[in-house]
Amino acid sequence: MHAQSIKNSQTLSIRSKLSQAYQAHAYRFAVISRFFAAIVGGYTFTAVFTALLSIILPLKKSDAVLLSISLTILVYSCVFIWVFAVKSLPKIWITILLTTSGCALILSLLKGWL
């Protein structure tokens, strides 16, 4: 009976250690995924949004480009902060992918690429 309880306690100890290791790796993956979403996803969204904004603004072409490039810093910073403010990781990726795709579609329709 005593040997059985020692075996059970060792099994529980191993399971708890595995659970803690899994949780640590899951947390690290979530943080790395957020950084990747903020850096790469934010950059891609900002680039497409800036190109779209420079076409949509009702200014001279040079003024529209300068203004949209100036707003790039603000947009990228907001996306970076937003990625770490939202709790749901899938929501972050879906939102970035959908908004970037939507802006790219509108941009391609306005430029006559489609």
N, C-alpha and C positions, 0 to 999 in steps of 0.2 A: 504494500500500500504506500509506503514511504517513497519507494523508487518511482512509483507512478506519479506522485505529486511533484517530485523533483523534475521528472520529464515534462510534465505539464507546465511547470513554472519556467523551464528552459524554453519550451515552445512559445509560451507567451512573451518571454523576453526577446526571442528572435523576431517574433511577429511585430512587437512594438518598435524594435530597432528598424525593421524593414519599412514599417509605416512612417516612422520619422524620416528615414532616408528618402522615401517617395515624396513626402510632403516638402522636404527641402528642395528636391529636384524640381518638383512641380512649381514651387515658388520661383526658383531661379529661371525656369523656362518662361513663366509668365512675365517676369521682369525683362528678360532678353527679348521676348516677343513684343513687349510694349516699346522698348527702345528701337527695335527694328521698324515697328509701325510708325513711331514718331519720326525717325530719321529718314528712312526710305519712303514710306508712305506719305509722310508730310512733305518731303521734297517733291515727290511726283505730283501730288495734288497741287502744291503751290506752283509748280512749273506750268501745269495745264491751266490752272485758274488764272495765272498771270497772262498767259497767251490769250485766253478768252477775254479777260478784262481789257487788254490793250485793243482788242477789236471792237468790243461793245461800247466803250466810252465815247461819248459824242464830242471829242476834242480833235485837234489836229493830230495826225499820226504820231509825230515826235512827242507831243505833250502826253498823249495817251500811253505811249510806251514808257516814258519817264515816270508818270504817275503810277502805273501798274507795277513797275519795277520797285518803286519806292514803297509801295504797299506790300511787297513780297515779304519783307522782314516782319511786318505785323501779322500777316496771314500765317507764315511758318511758325512764328512764336505761339500764336493762338492754337494751331493744330497740335503742337508739341505739348502745350499745357493741357489741352483737352484730352489727349491720349492718356495722360496720367490721372486725370480727374474722373474718368468714366470707370465704373467698376467691372463691367462686362467686357472681356477680351474679344469674344466673337462680335459683339456690337461695334467695337472699334474697327476691326478689320472689314466688316460688312459696310460700315458707313464710309470708310476711306475708299474702298473699292468702288462702291456705287457712286459717290460724289465725283470721284476722278473720272470714272467711265461716263457719267452724265455730262460733265464739263467737256470731255474729249469728244463726245458725240455732237454736242452743240457747236463746238469749235470746228469740227470737220464739216458739219452742215453749212455753217456760215462761210467757210473757206471754199466750199464746193469740192471737197475731197470725196464725198459720197454721192 
